[in-house]
Amino acid sequence: MSTTQREDEMRPVKSFAFAAVLLLSSALSAAAQSAREDIEAALPKFTDAFNSGNAAAVGQLYTEDAALLPPDGKRVDGRKGVEEFWQGAIKGGMKNLTLKALEVEESANLAYEVGAFTLDAPSKDGALSTLVGKYIVV
């Protein structure tokens, strides 16, 4: 199989994986913790829930008005929609998600995180490939 053909087969999987972590609109606590501390605390909750196949727990990490913006798909709105999106990823065989916050900025009542992820995802032939990418959370 050529590299180009392999890349073409992986494009939908990469897009799905990228979209899955593209926009996580999580509520930052009003407590004394900084945005970085809140985000660092949320990352293992997210990966643990995803890697255990618990899409409902992943969904609970999003606000009711959350939005996912898949690069090759329709916008996914709301906590329930996001939960269904994650359930599709889990049922599709995605696993072994890791997340790492690289940059966190906050100003007044807004914060964003830029991070990196790895994820094992099946290709069309069923073989797992490790995807490496970046994401942003607002």
C-alpha positions, -999 to +999 in steps of 0.1 A: +000+000+000+014+034-009+019+062+016-006+083-003-032+056-003-026+050+035-030+088+041-062+089+021-076+060+041-066+076+074-080+111+066-115+105+079-101+089+111-077+118+116-104+143+110-127+125+135-100+123+161-090+159+156-126+170+158-132+150+189-109+172+209-111+203+189-135+223+211-143+212+246-162+240+262-157+231+299-168+252+328-140+266+348-147+266+386-151+299+404-128+286+431-093+299+437-078+275+412-063+289+381-074+279+346-043+258+342-051+239+374-087+233+363-076+221+329-048+199+343-074+183+366-098+177+338-074+160+314-071+127+333-109+127+339-114+130+301-088+104+291-099+079+319-136+082+308-128+079+271-103+050+275-128+031+297-155+035+271-177+059+292-190+084+267-215+097+293-187+107+316-169+123+287-200+143+279-204+155+315-171+173+311-187+196+285-211+225+292-247+223+280-239+247+252-207+230+240-198+227+204-175+204+184-163+216+150-152+187+129-130+198+100-148+174+076-182+172+092-211+191+106-209+210+138-220+190+169-239+210+195-248+205+231-236+181+258-259+153+244-246+157+209-210+157+221-217+125+241-231+108+210-201+119+190-177+104+216-198+072+217-193+069+180-156+073+184-155+046+211-177+022+191-155+029+161-125+014+179-107+045+190-087+040+222-056+048+242-062+085+241-035+108+257-038+145+262-012+171+272-018+208+278+009+227+261-003+263+266-031+277+287-041+314+287-069+331+306-084+366+306-114+376+327-140+349+322-124+332+292-096+306+290-082+285+262-059+255+261-037+244+232-026+208+236-014+176+219-030+142+217-022+107+207-049+082+199-050+047+185-076+044+157-085+017+132-079+022+095-102+007+069-084-026+071-089-027+108-053-023+118-047+002+146-026+033+138-014+058+163-025+093+155-006+124+168-022+158+166-030+191+183-062+205+197-077+237+212-102+240+240-121+272+247 
